Amino acid sequence: MSERGRGLRHVEHAMGTVFSFDIRDTPTAAIESALRDAVAWLHHVDRVFSTFRPDSVISRLARGETGCDDCSSEVREVLDLCTHAGRATGGWFSHKPDGTLDPSGLVKGWAVERAWQILRQAGAHNICVNGGGDLQLSGESAPGVPWSIGIAHPQRPGELCTIVTGHDLAIATSGTAERGTHILDPYTGAPADGPASITVVGHRLTMTDAYATAAFAMGGRVRNWLEHLDGYEGFAVLRDGRSWRTRGFPSTESRRAG
């Protein structure tokens, strides 16, 4: 995991995607131990919350084999956060989009944010945790240099549609380019007719990730919603190739990848 003099970097496959850790602090025994704990945490989340594992708590809960009162505090926390996200988005976020319990639209962001917190508590300050393209960032990429994160263009392979820059940010992108149609309209149960992609930027990834899912489901309503959502900004690439961004979106001009 360790690259002495260059911080710590690690890649882990978990929860059906790829997670990467980029820690720019000087490695210490505490930070190295925390990185191992953060990796173990991701696998624990997968065992508890995966809808693809029939033995997971969430799968058993969905089948009615156990009840919320019998679940751990972390399961109840996630379900409470899902309920909050549903209310905050006017129902456009749902952990039961087709009538089946599925908190996946919030769990990954929640897991990444908690992994980042594990590292912070161990003394790391300059951190980027990336879970399948959704990121929690803090500090700097180098002394005096903010993080600079390229957002892949959903329609032009090898090209970036924008660059997000900042020090303490959460970034989540929803769309169909990577996983195809997977977000449902919670009001109809049909595939959501959203833009090609939408990126939401906030400060903590749990709600940023949930809001990105809801924003995609909203379709044409989303720009006005994001413009009035305190503490969050958005950038969208439309299906015709045009794009828009909210007034405070922390980015630079788009450029080609590489």
C-alpha positions as CSV (number, residue, x, y, z in Angstrom):
1,M,0.0,0.0,0.0
2,S,2.8,2.4,0.9
3,E,5.0,4.5,-1.4
4,R,7.4,6.2,1.0
5,G,7.8,9.9,0.3
6,R,4.8,10.0,-1.9
7,G,2.0,9.4,0.5
8,L,-0.1,6.3,0.2
9,R,-2.1,4.9,-2.7
10,H,-4.2,1.8,-2.8
11,V,-6.8,0.3,-5.2
12,E,-9.5,-2.1,-3.9
13,H,-12.3,-4.0,-5.7
14,A,-15.4,-4.0,-3.5
15,M,-19.2,-3.6,-3.8
16,G,-19.1,-4.4,-7.5
17,T,-16.8,-1.4,-8.4
18,V,-13.3,-0.1,-7.9
19,F,-12.3,2.1,-5.0
20,S,-9.0,4.1,-4.9
21,F,-7.3,5.8,-2.0
22,D,-4.9,8.7,-2.6
23,I,-3.4,10.0,0.6
24,R,-0.9,12.8,0.1
25,D,0.3,13.0,3.8
26,T,3.6,11.5,4.9
27,P,2.7,7.9,5.9
28,T,2.6,7.1,9.6
29,A,1.9,3.7,11.2
30,A,-1.5,5.1,12.3
31,I,-2.4,6.2,8.8
32,E,-1.3,2.9,7.3
33,S,-3.4,1.0,9.9
34,A,-6.4,3.3,9.1
35,L,-6.1,2.5,5.4
36,R,-6.4,-1.2,6.2
37,D,-9.4,-0.4,8.4
38,A,-11.0,1.6,5.6
39,V,-10.6,-1.2,3.1
40,A,-12.0,-3.7,5.6
41,W,-14.9,-1.3,6.1
42,L,-15.8,-1.3,2.4
43,H,-16.0,-5.1,2.4
44,H,-18.1,-5.0,5.5
45,V,-20.6,-2.6,3.8
46,D,-20.8,-5.0,0.9
47,R,-21.6,-7.9,3.1
48,V,-24.4,-5.9,4.9
49,F,-25.9,-3.9,2.1
50,S,-25.4,-5.7,-1.2
51,T,-28.6,-6.4,-3.0
52,F,-26.8,-9.0,-5.1
53,R,-25.9,-11.2,-2.0
54,P,-28.9,-13.2,-0.9
55,D,-27.4,-13.5,2.6
56,S,-26.9,-9.7,3.1
57,V,-28.9,-8.0,5.8
58,I,-30.6,-5.8,3.2
59,S,-31.6,-8.8,1.1
60,R,-33.0,-10.5,4.1
61,L,-34.8,-7.3,5.2
62,A,-36.3,-7.0,1.7
63,R,-37.6,-10.5,1.8
64,G,-39.2,-9.9,5.2
65,E,-36.9,-12.5,7.0
66,T,-35.8,-9.9,9.5
67,G,-37.2,-6.5,10.7
68,C,-35.6,-3.1,11.1
69,D,-35.7,-3.4,14.9
70,D,-33.5,-6.5,14.6
71,C,-30.9,-4.7,12.4
72,S,-27.7,-3.0,13.4
73,S,-27.6,0.7,14.1
74,E,-25.7,1.3,10.8
75,V,-28.6,-0.3,8.8
76,R,-31.1,1.9,10.6
77,E,-28.8,4.9,10.0
78,V,-28.8,4.3,6.2
79,L,-32.5,3.8,6.0
80,D,-33.1,7.0,8.0
81,L,-30.7,8.8,5.6
82,C,-32.6,7.4,2.6
83,T,-35.9,8.7,4.1
84,H,-34.3,12.1,4.6
85,A,-33.0,12.2,1.0
86,G,-36.5,11.3,-0.2
87,R,-38.1,14.2,1.6
88,A,-35.3,16.6,0.6
89,T,-35.8,15.8,-3.0
90,G,-39.5,15.8,-3.1
91,G,-39.6,12.0,-3.6
92,W,-37.1,11.9,-6.5
93,F,-34.7,9.9,-4.4
94,S,-36.2,6.6,-3.3
95,H,-34.7,3.5,-1.7
96,K,-37.8,1.6,-3.0
97,P,-38.0,2.8,-6.6
98,D,-39.7,-0.3,-7.9
99,G,-41.3,-1.4,-4.6
100,T,-38.2,-3.4,-3.5
101,L,-35.8,-2.2,-0.8
102,D,-32.6,-0.9,-2.5
103,P,-30.6,1.8,-0.7
104,S,-27.7,1.5,-3.3
105,G,-28.2,5.1,-4.4
106,L,-27.0,6.3,-1.1
107,V,-24.9,3.4,0.4
108,K,-21.8,3.9,-1.8
109,G,-21.4,7.6,-1.0
110,W,-22.0,6.8,2.7
111,A,-19.4,4.1,2.7
112,V,-16.8,6.3,0.9
113,E,-17.5,9.2,3.4
114,R,-17.0,6.8,6.3
115,A,-13.8,5.4,4.9
116,W,-12.5,9.0,4.5
117,Q,-13.5,9.7,8.1
118,I,-11.5,6.7,9.3
119,L,-8.4,8.2,7.6
120,R,-9.0,11.6,9.0
121,Q,-9.3,10.3,12.5
122,A,-5.9,8.7,12.1
123,G,-4.3,12.0,11.2
124,A,-4.5,12.2,7.4
125,H,-5.6,15.5,6.0
126,N,-4.9,15.5,2.3
127,I,-7.1,12.7,1.0
128,C,-9.0,11.6,-2.1
129,V,-11.2,8.5,-1.8
130,N,-12.8,7.5,-5.0
131,G,-15.6,5.0,-5.2
132,G,-16.5,4.2,-8.8
133,G,-16.2,7.8,-9.8
134,D,-17.8,9.4,-6.7
135,L,-15.2,11.1,-4.6
136,Q,-14.6,12.6,-1.1
137,L,-11.7,15.0,-1.0
138,S,-10.0,17.0,1.7
139,G,-6.9,19.2,1.9
140,E,-4.6,19.6,-1.0
141,S,-3.1,17.5,-3.8
142,A,0.3,19.2,-3.1
143,P,1.3,22.1,-0.8
144,G,-0.6,25.1,-2.1
145,V,-2.3,23.2,-4.9
146,P,-6.0,22.3,-4.7
147,W,-7.4,19.0,-6.0
148,S,-8.3,19.0,-9.7
149,I,-10.7,16.3,-10.7
150,G,-11.6,15.6,-14.4
151,I,-15.2,14.6,-15.1
152,A,-15.4,12.1,-18.1
153,H,-17.5,13.2,-21.0
154,P,-20.5,10.8,-21.2
155,Q,-20.6,10.9,-25.0
156,R,-16.9,11.4,-26.1
157,P,-14.6,8.7,-24.8
158,G,-11.2,10.1,-23.8
159,E,-12.5,13.6,-23.3
160,L,-13.3,15.5,-20.1
161,C,-16.4,17.7,-20.0
162,T,-15.2,19.8,-17.0
163,I,-12.6,19.9,-14.3
164,V,-13.7,20.3,-10.7
165,T,-11.2,22.1,-8.4
166,G,-11.2,22.7,-4.7
167,H,-9.9,21.6,-1.3
168,D,-12.8,20.0,0.7
169,L,-15.4,18.6,-1.7
170,A,-17.6,15.7,-2.4
171,I,-18.3,14.9,-6.1
172,A,-20.9,12.5,-7.5
173,T,-21.9,11.8,-11.1
174,S,-25.0,10.0,-12.3
175,G,-25.7,8.9,-15.9
176,T,-25.9,6.0,-18.2
177,A,-22.4,6.0,-19.8
178,E,-20.8,3.5,-17.4
179,R,-23.6,1.3,-16.2
180,G,-26.3,1.8,-18.8
181,T,-29.9,2.4,-17.6
182,H,-30.0,1.7,-13.9
183,I,-31.8,4.7,-12.3
184,L,-35.6,4.5,-12.2
185,D,-38.2,7.2,-12.1
186,P,-39.6,6.7,-8.6
187,Y,-43.0,7.9,-9.7
188,T,-43.5,5.7,-12.7
189,G,-41.0,2.8,-12.1
190,A,-39.7,3.3,-15.7
191,P,-36.1,4.1,-16.5
192,A,-35.4,7.8,-15.7
193,D,-35.2,10.1,-18.7
194,G,-32.3,12.2,-17.4
195,P,-29.5,14.0,-19.1
196,A,-26.4,12.1,-20.5
197,S,-24.8,12.8,-17.1
198,I,-25.1,15.1,-14.1
199,T,-22.5,15.9,-11.6
200,V,-23.3,17.2,-8.1
201,V,-20.7,18.8,-5.9
202,G,-21.2,19.3,-2.1
203,H,-19.1,18.9,1.0
204,R,-20.0,15.4,2.2
205,L,-20.6,12.5,-0.2
206,T,-23.5,10.7,1.5
207,M,-26.1,13.2,0.5
208,T,-24.2,14.4,-2.6
209,D,-24.4,10.9,-4.0
210,A,-28.1,10.6,-3.2
211,Y,-28.8,14.0,-4.7
212,A,-26.9,13.1,-7.9
213,T,-29.2,10.0,-8.2
214,A,-32.3,12.2,-7.6
215,A,-31.1,14.9,-10.0
216,F,-30.8,12.4,-12.8
217,A,-34.3,11.1,-12.2
218,M,-35.7,14.6,-12.2
219,G,-34.9,15.2,-15.8
220,G,-35.8,18.7,-17.0
221,R,-36.7,19.9,-13.5
222,V,-33.2,19.5,-12.1
223,R,-31.5,22.8,-13.0
224,N,-34.0,24.9,-11.1
225,W,-33.8,22.5,-8.1
226,L,-30.0,22.6,-8.0
227,E,-29.9,26.4,-8.3
228,H,-31.9,26.6,-5.1
229,L,-30.2,23.7,-3.2
230,D,-28.1,25.3,-0.5
231,G,-24.6,24.0,-0.3
232,Y,-24.6,22.1,-3.6
233,E,-23.8,22.9,-7.2
234,G,-24.4,20.9,-10.4
235,F,-23.1,20.4,-14.0
236,A,-25.0,18.5,-16.7
237,V,-24.3,17.2,-20.1
238,L,-27.5,17.0,-22.1
239,R,-28.3,14.2,-24.6
240,D,-27.8,16.7,-27.5
241,G,-24.3,17.5,-26.3
242,R,-25.0,20.9,-24.8
243,S,-24.1,21.5,-21.1
244,W,-25.0,23.7,-18.3
245,R,-23.7,24.5,-14.8
246,T,-25.1,26.2,-11.7
247,R,-23.7,29.6,-10.9
248,G,-21.3,28.4,-8.2
249,F,-20.0,25.2,-9.8
250,P,-16.3,25.0,-8.8
251,S,-14.8,24.2,-12.2
252,T,-12.4,25.2,-15.0
253,E,-13.0,24.8,-18.7
254,S,-13.3,21.4,-20.2
255,R,-10.3,19.8,-21.8
256,R,-9.2,16.5,-23.4
257,A,-8.2,13.7,-21.1
258,G,-4.6,12.7,-20.9
